[in-house]
Amino acid sequence: MLQYNRSYKTREEFKYRLRIFSENLKEASRLQREELGTAQYGVTKFSDLTDEEFSIYHLPTNILPTPPILKQSEEVLPFPTSCDWRTQNVISKAKNQRTCHSCWAFAAVANIEAQWAILGQTISLSEQQVIDCNTCRNGCSGGYAWDAFMTVLQQGGLTSEKSYPYTGHVSNCRKGFEAVGWIHDFEMLKKNETAMASHVAHKGTLTVTINKAPLKHYQKGIVDTLRSNCDPNYVDHVVLIVGYRGGGKLPQWILKNSWGEDWGEKGFFRMFRDKNACGITKYPVTCIVERNKNQKIKRCVPQ
């Protein structure tokens, strides 16, 4: 209650939340016993929520993905053992989607922002514009990264977050804003972690859809849980790969979430790489921002 500024109106509500908290700690303890990596589980800002209440922070189970038919990137170049775009000042702080099923919009917009930052332009774009102007489905009822990219293409780009701030609920699509960031296309990568790491090293960040099962209780470290705890065939949360590390016994992905800086490792988390942890290879998608051949761009150097 002190750590996350929680208060309850009645003694009955306090007892109810305490009971939920106790059950959540039992689940966190079970995950800790079965963890194969270095992840630590315990009290988080979601520890007083039921699984049903927590479901607002990820995709609804009734949203069935229908990925567009896209030409897949075939190029797989040799890549360094590690890469972290955060060290190149390409990645902004983790934002907070709050109680709207908008992880898909946040991951896609973060992908666009990173591609522009690699070109030397730091911009903060409007997730709310994607949610309000999304033509694929109701913006707070969930979606996938390609829904966001198609919306950005249809809108001719996105305005700044300052001009069109986030509210956490759907409103009418507002027009007349100047686009300060745009994309030229988007592509699906091979469902292969070698190809994904090559892309991250040479071209930038990558949106992925994962099973969020261990994340409710995640505090820090590298998630490497049993398949039974995180079915790779069931995915319900969209996040952004911002880098990776290799070598040693725990090769890992570095990912940006949209649950605020008071979750995980300041809004980021890590997962084991090279065995399709939590279905990370299911839908690897990225936007394309065309680069001038003579343009000086940032590189993700080994760390």
Stockholm file with secondary structure:
# STOCKHOLM 1.0

chainA/1-303         MLQYNRSYKTREEFKYRLRIFSENLKEASRLQREELGTAQYGVTKFSDLTDEEFSIYHLPTNILPTPPILKQSEEVLPFPTSCDWRTQNVISKAKNQRTCHSCWAFAAVANIEAQWAILGQTISLSEQQVIDCNTCRNGCSGGYAWDAFMTVLQQGGLTSEKSYPYTGHVSNCRKGFEAVGWIHDFEMLKKNETAMASHVAHKGTLTVTINKAPLKHYQKGIVDTLRSNCDPNYVDHVVLIVGYRGGGKLPQWILKNSWGEDWGEKGFFRMFRDKNACGITKYPVTCIVERNKNQKIKRCVPQ
#=GR chainA/1-303 SS CTTTTCCCSSHHHHHHHHHHHHHHHHHHHHHHHHCCSSCEECCCTTTTSCHHHHGGGSCCTTCCCCCCCCCCCCCCCCCCSEEEGGGGTCCCCCCBCCSSBCHHHHHHHHHHHHHHHHTTCCCCBCHHHHHHHCSSSCTTBCCCHHHHHHHHHHHTSBCBTTTSCCCSSCCCCCCCCCCCBCCSEEEECCSCHHHHHHHHHHTCCEEEEECCGGGGGEEESEECCCGGGSCTTCCCEEEEEEEEECSSSCCEEEEECSBCTTSTBTTEEEEECSSCGGGTTSCCEEEECCCCTTCCCCCCCCC
#=GC SS_cons         CTTTTCCCSSHHHHHHHHHHHHHHHHHHHHHHHHCCSSCEECCCTTTTSCHHHHGGGSCCTTCCCCCCCCCCCCCCCCCCSEEEGGGGTCCCCCCBCCSSBCHHHHHHHHHHHHHHHHTTCCCCBCHHHHHHHCSSSCTTBCCCHHHHHHHHHHHTSBCBTTTSCCCSSCCCCCCCCCCCBCCSEEEECCSCHHHHHHHHHHTCCEEEEECCGGGGGEEESEECCCGGGSCTTCCCEEEEEEEEECSSSCCEEEEECSBCTTSTBTTEEEEECSSCGGGTTSCCEEEECCCCTTCCCCCCCCC
//
